[in-house]
Amino acid sequence: MALAATVLLAFSLSFAQESLPSGYKNIKFGMTVDEVKDALSKDFNFGFRGDRDVSLLPGENRTLIETDTSRTAPYSFLDRCFFQFQDGKLYTITLNLKKSKTDHYSIFSTLTEKYGLPNYLSPEKSEWKDDSVIMTLERPLTLKYTDKKVFDDLQSKAMVRKSAQEQAHEDFLDEL
């Protein structure tokens, strides 16, 4: 009986889906700007050119690294990539893939095979989620990795500000 249970458990685990990745390759959520720059400089597929690819975004403590492989890595499957930081920590990776090198169906099939069916599916995008990661495949050919906890925190802060703006608008209208 115990042997049958062990075999059944081993069989069921062989079909278990992988957990969603907390980043792409050696670039993981929570890394600092300098750590991401170092990882990008070691992987020629990104076409990273150094500090000229780094910029500050409007808003508080937000940085963006943008890479473009068109001249520096024409052999890469990646096209333009974006790495967005909040409070100095990486929380979003956006990979635009080259349509001349791969296709939406191949990426979708591979992701479904590794991570199971998406939680959300529409003609525009497929989305996989777990407690810590949101992974989205968008048309025509963009793959996004998002730290769900940071994203949810930013969303809740935006909702608070929106509610305050709505209240101020309502107060203004009441005074008319």
N, C-alpha and C positions, 0 to 999 in steps of 0.2 A: 504494500500500500504506500509506504514512504517513498519507494523508488518511483512509483507512478506519479506521485505528487511532485517529486523532484524533476522528472522528465517533463511534466506538464508546465511547471514553472519555467524551466529552461526554454521550452518551446515558445511560451508566451513572451518571454523577454527578448527572444530573437526577433520578434515583430514589433517591439516597443520603438516608438519614434524617438529621435534625438531631441534633446531640449534645444530651444532656440539659442543661437549664438549671441554672446554679449559684445559683439563687434565683428569686424571683418579681418581675417588673417591675424596679424600680431597687433592690431589696433583695437583696443578694448575700451568700453565705457569707463569713465572715471579717470582716464589718463589725463595728464596735464598737457598744455600746449607744447611744451618742450619735449615731452615723451612722444607725442604724436609726430612732431617734426622729425625726431630722431628715427622713429619707425618708418616714416615715409621716405626719408633719405636713404634708408637701407633697402627699400623695395622699389626697383626701377620701373615697375609696372604703373606706378602712380604719376611719374613724370614730375615729381616735386622739385622745385627750383630754389627752395630756401625761403628766407623771410619775405621775399617779394610776393609770395603766395598767401601771406597771412594778413588779415585786416581786422579792424574793430568794427563791430556792428553798432548801429544806434541802440541805445539802451544801456542798462547798467551791467557792466562786467561781462560783456559778450564778445567772443572772438570767433572768427571764421577762417578756416584754411581752405583754399580752393586750388585744386590742381587741374592741369590740362595736359593731356598726353599727346595732343595733335602734333607737336614738334619734337617733344622730348622722349616719347615712348610710342611711336606709331605701331609697333608690334603688339601692344597691350590690348586686352579685351575691354579695358576701362577707357572711358572718354574723359569727361569732366567729373571730378569728385569734390564733395563738400564735407567738411568736418566742423561741426558747430559745437561751441563750448558755452557752458553756463557756469558762472563763478569759477572759471579756470579749469573746469572738468569737462571732458568730452561726453556729449549726450546724444548726438545725432550724426550718423554717417549716411551720406547720400552718394550712391554710385550710379552715374549715367554710363550705360554700357554701349559699346560700339555695335550698331546694327549690322555692320559689314562682317563682324566676327562671330556673332551669336544671335539668337532669336528669343522672343518672348516664350514660345512654347517649350524650348529646351530648359530655360531657367525655371519656368513654372513646374515642369515635370520633375526636375531635380529637387526643387524645394518641397514639392508634395511627397516625393519618395522619402526624403529625409525627415520631414517634420509633420507629415500627415496633411489632411485637407485643411485649407485655410479656414479661419474663423469667419471671415467675411469675403465675399466674392461678388464682383460686378464686372461689367465689360471694361471699366477703367482701371480697376485694381484688385489685387488679392492681398489679404492681410492675415498674418499669423500673429497670435498673441499668447503670452503667458504672464505670470506675475511680474516679470522684470523686463521683458523685451517686447517691442512691437516691430515686426518685420513686414515690410510692404513691397510688393512688386507692382509697379505702375506702368501703364502703357505710355509711350511706345516701349521704353526699355530702361526703367530706373528701379534700382533696388535700394530701399531705405532701411536702416537699422536705427531704432530709437530706444533710449533708456526710458522705460515706461514710468518709473517712479519720478524721474525728473520732469518728464512730459506732463504727468498728472499734476505735479506740484505747480508747474507753470500755468497749466490750464485753470487750476483752482484760484491762483492769484489773479489771473486775467478775469475770471468770473467775478471776483470781489470788486475789482476796479470797474468792471462793466456795471455791476449793480449800483455802485456808488455814483457812476455817471448817470445811470437811469434815474436814480433818486434825485440827483441835482436837477435833472431835466424836469422831472415831475414837480419839484419844489418851485422851479422857475415858472412853469405853466400855471401853478396854483396862484402865484403872485400876480398874474395878469388881470 
